[in-house]
Amino acid sequence: MPKSTTESRPAHESLAAVLQVRDGVLQVLLWQRAKQPSLGAWALPGGRLERGETLEHSIRRHLAAKVDVRDLAHMEQLETRSDPGRHPEEWLVATAYLGLVPADVDPRVPEDTTWHPVDELPPMAFDHGEIALAGRERLRAKLSYTNVGFALAPPSFTISELRGLYSAALGHDVSATNLQRVLLRRQLLEPTGETRPPGRAGGRPAAVFRFAAAGLEVTDPFAVLRPPDPR
């Protein structure tokens, strides 16, 4: 239990689980703490809410110190954590956001900040590891019933390239044929009219697509992209 929780009001911080598919792996942006508590542990970017500041303004301000917020294609509120014991020294409420960066962007980050695979998190400060995993699960859910893939993808792509992004984010293989059928049926993709030359294995040129909308839309509220049947 933190000190003096019954004698003071809680402080409030904003945090962000910023995710991107990098090198074929879903990764989260973390910075390494240089002071106690949790010296040397890794943390999500964020910080204290200032007087007169909204939560969204707060997290965008803090993210600007770690990554260019213009690189974010999508951001949404993820959850609020109010357990009085989540911080060892004080009563600190946290509101966390999910941020997504397209795969074709390589944000510049400070020396104390780097990307880590979400499935192989380093030692994490406080409850930040739980928040990072909650961001991963929110993304996976929304890939099934919304068009949020637009925030992971570059402006144009082949179905094979998009399949790689979906597979990395979902944590299981995705059929390119099924993905194309589902996304076209929901009218989420549109052809650009361009093609990419075949790879070393030969074959036909690959059609190039883009997402029809660059903002979040619920497209099929009951859909679930499931792992392939192991049988």
Secondary structure per residue as TSV (DSSP state, phi and psi in degrees):
chain	resnum	aa	ss	phi	psi
A	1	M	-	360.0	127.1
A	2	P	-	-66.2	162.7
A	3	K	T	-69.2	140.5
A	4	S	T	57.5	35.0
A	5	T	T	-67.5	-26.1
A	6	T	T	-84.7	-9.8
A	7	E	T	-107.2	-1.9
A	8	S	S	-146.9	162.9
A	9	R	-	-84.5	154.4
A	10	P	-	-72.4	148.3
A	11	A	E	-80.8	165.9
A	12	H	E	-132.9	134.2
A	13	E	E	-126.6	156.5
A	14	S	E	-112.9	139.3
A	15	L	E	-130.5	161.0
A	16	A	E	-139.4	128.7
A	17	A	E	-93.6	97.3
A	18	V	E	-93.7	116.8
A	19	L	E	-113.5	148.0
A	20	Q	E	-155.5	143.3
A	21	V	E	-83.7	114.6
A	22	R	E	-126.4	129.1
A	23	D	T	53.8	36.8
A	24	G	T	76.9	13.1
A	25	V	E	-131.9	138.6
A	26	L	E	-73.5	123.2
A	27	Q	E	-126.9	157.9
A	28	V	E	-123.1	144.4
A	29	L	E	-84.0	124.4
A	30	L	E	-133.1	152.4
A	31	W	E	-124.5	150.7
A	32	Q	E	-95.3	125.5
A	33	R	-	-69.2	137.5
A	34	A	-	-107.7	8.8
A	35	K	S	-149.4	165.0
A	36	Q	S	-74.9	154.9
A	37	P	S	-75.6	162.5
A	38	S	S	63.5	41.2
A	39	L	T	-55.9	129.6
A	40	G	T	84.7	-11.5
A	41	A	-	-78.0	164.3
A	42	W	E	-98.9	145.8
A	43	A	E	-138.3	158.0
A	44	L	-	-75.4	147.2
A	45	P	S	-64.5	145.0
A	46	G	E	156.7	-171.0
A	47	G	E	172.7	-170.3
A	48	R	E	-70.7	146.9
A	49	L	-	-80.6	127.4
A	50	E	-	-90.6	160.2
A	51	R	T	-57.7	132.6
A	52	G	T	77.2	9.8
A	53	E	-	-105.3	138.6
A	54	T	-	-78.6	161.2
A	55	L	H	-61.7	-44.0
A	56	E	H	-65.3	-39.5
A	57	H	H	-64.2	-38.8
A	58	S	H	-61.0	-50.2
A	59	I	H	-68.5	-33.9
A	60	R	H	-68.0	-35.4
A	61	R	H	-65.3	-45.9
A	62	H	H	-68.2	-37.9
A	63	L	H	-65.2	-31.8
A	64	A	H	-60.6	-23.8
A	65	A	T	-80.8	-16.1
A	66	K	T	-113.4	-33.2
A	67	V	S	-157.0	145.9
A	68	D	-	-64.0	114.8
A	69	V	G	-64.1	-17.0
A	70	R	G	-67.8	-16.7
A	71	D	G	-76.4	-12.7
A	72	L	-	-79.2	123.4
A	73	A	S	-87.2	-21.1
A	74	H	E	-156.6	142.4
A	75	M	E	-145.7	137.5
A	76	E	E	-147.4	154.7
A	77	Q	E	-69.8	133.9
A	78	L	E	-100.7	-57.4
A	79	E	E	-167.3	164.2
A	80	T	E	-119.8	133.8
A	81	R	E	-116.8	124.6
A	82	S	-	-126.5	13.1
A	83	D	-	-58.4	120.4
A	84	P	T	-58.7	-19.0
A	85	G	T	-98.7	10.1
A	86	R	S	-71.0	-22.0
A	87	H	S	-118.5	135.0
A	88	P	S	-72.1	-15.3
A	89	E	S	-117.3	-14.3
A	90	E	S	-157.5	167.7
A	91	W	-	-86.5	109.8
A	92	L	E	-133.2	109.3
A	93	V	E	-83.0	138.9
A	94	A	E	-123.4	131.4
A	95	T	E	-109.8	120.9
A	96	A	E	-104.8	147.0
A	97	Y	E	-119.1	155.1
A	98	L	E	-105.6	126.6
A	99	G	E	-122.0	142.9
A	100	L	E	-124.8	135.7
A	101	V	-	-117.9	130.8
A	102	P	-	-63.2	152.9
A	103	A	T	-68.1	-19.7
A	104	D	T	-89.2	1.9
A	105	V	-	-104.2	138.7
A	106	D	-	-124.0	85.7
A	107	P	-	-62.1	143.9
A	108	R	-	-79.4	132.3
A	109	V	-	-129.9	156.5
A	110	P	-	-67.0	170.3
A	111	E	T	-64.4	-29.3
A	112	D	T	-86.4	6.6
A	113	T	E	-125.0	137.8
A	114	T	E	-156.8	171.8
A	115	W	E	-95.9	141.9
A	116	H	E	-133.2	140.6
A	117	P	E	-57.9	131.9
A	118	V	G	-63.8	-31.2
A	119	D	G	-80.7	-4.5
A	120	E	G	-137.4	60.5
A	121	L	-	-68.2	142.5
A	122	P	-	-75.9	177.9
A	123	P	S	-56.2	124.6
A	124	M	B	-109.2	148.3
A	125	A	S	-78.9	144.3
A	126	F	T	51.3	-130.3
A	127	D	T	-106.0	22.6
A	128	H	H	-67.8	-29.2
A	129	G	H	-64.0	-40.9
A	130	E	H	-64.0	-38.2
A	131	I	H	-67.8	-41.3
A	132	A	H	-60.1	-42.5
A	133	L	H	-68.7	-34.1
A	134	A	H	-64.1	-37.4
A	135	G	H	-63.5	-42.1
A	136	R	H	-60.2	-44.4
A	137	E	H	-68.3	-35.8
A	138	R	H	-63.1	-44.5
A	139	L	H	-61.3	-46.5
A	140	R	H	-59.9	-41.9
A	141	A	H	-64.0	-44.6
A	142	K	H	-72.1	-23.4
A	143	L	H	-64.1	-23.5
A	144	S	H	-79.0	-40.9
A	145	Y	H	-119.5	5.3
A	146	T	B	-133.2	-178.6
A	147	N	-	-97.8	24.8
A	148	V	G	-62.1	-11.8
A	149	G	G	-55.6	-23.0
A	150	F	G	-59.7	-28.9
A	151	A	G	-82.1	-11.3
A	152	L	T	-98.0	-23.7
A	153	A	S	-94.9	154.6
A	154	P	-	-70.5	174.6
A	155	P	S	-58.5	-32.1
A	156	S	S	-141.5	155.3
A	157	F	E	-167.4	160.1
A	158	T	E	-89.5	164.4
A	159	I	H	-62.3	-36.3
A	160	S	H	-62.3	-41.9
A	161	E	H	-66.0	-41.6
A	162	L	H	-65.9	-38.8
A	163	R	H	-57.3	-41.5
A	164	G	H	-61.6	-38.6
A	165	L	H	-68.4	-44.5
A	166	Y	H	-63.8	-42.3
A	167	S	H	-62.4	-42.8
A	168	A	H	-64.6	-42.3
A	169	A	H	-71.7	-39.1
A	170	L	H	-80.0	-23.2
A	171	G	T	82.7	15.9
A	172	H	S	-153.4	161.5
A	173	D	-	-66.2	146.7
A	174	V	-	-127.4	134.0
A	175	S	-	-73.3	125.3
A	176	A	H	-61.5	-38.9
A	177	T	H	-64.2	-46.6
A	178	N	H	-66.2	-40.7
A	179	L	H	-61.5	-45.7
A	180	Q	H	-61.5	-43.9
A	181	R	H	-62.8	-45.5
A	182	V	H	-65.2	-47.7
A	183	L	H	-70.0	-34.1
A	184	L	H	-72.3	-37.7
A	185	R	H	-62.8	-35.4
A	186	R	T	-83.2	-0.8
A	187	Q	T	61.7	36.8
A	188	L	-	-87.2	-25.3
A	189	L	E	-113.4	153.3
A	190	E	E	-139.7	142.0
A	191	P	E	-71.2	144.8
A	192	T	E	-88.1	-13.7
A	193	G	E	88.3	-3.6
A	194	E	E	-98.2	165.4
A	195	T	E	-136.1	158.6
A	196	R	E	-110.0	141.5
A	197	P	-	-62.9	151.1
A	198	P	-	-64.0	157.5
A	199	G	B	-79.0	-166.1
A	200	R	T	-63.4	-26.4
A	201	A	T	-76.9	-6.3
A	202	G	B	84.2	-157.9
A	203	G	-	100.9	-170.4
A	204	R	S	-85.6	153.3
A	205	P	-	-58.0	145.7
A	206	A	E	-93.1	132.4
A	207	A	E	-68.0	146.3
A	208	V	E	-106.9	135.0
A	209	F	E	-122.6	169.8
A	210	R	E	-143.7	160.6
A	211	F	E	-73.7	140.1
A	212	A	S	-69.6	-27.5
A	213	A	-	-133.6	144.6
A	214	A	S	-108.8	32.1
A	215	G	S	-140.0	153.8
A	216	L	-	-67.5	131.4
A	217	E	-	-137.5	136.8
A	218	V	B	-80.2	122.0
A	219	T	-	-109.6	-30.4
A	220	D	-	-156.3	91.9
A	221	P	T	-63.7	-14.5
A	222	F	T	-110.3	7.5
A	223	A	-	-81.7	149.0
A	224	V	-	-140.4	125.0
A	225	L	-	-87.5	104.3
A	226	R	-	-94.2	156.0
A	227	P	-	-62.7	156.5
A	228	P	-	-62.4	149.2
A	229	D	-	-65.6	123.2
A	230	P	-	-70.4	-12.3
A	231	R	-	-71.2	360.0
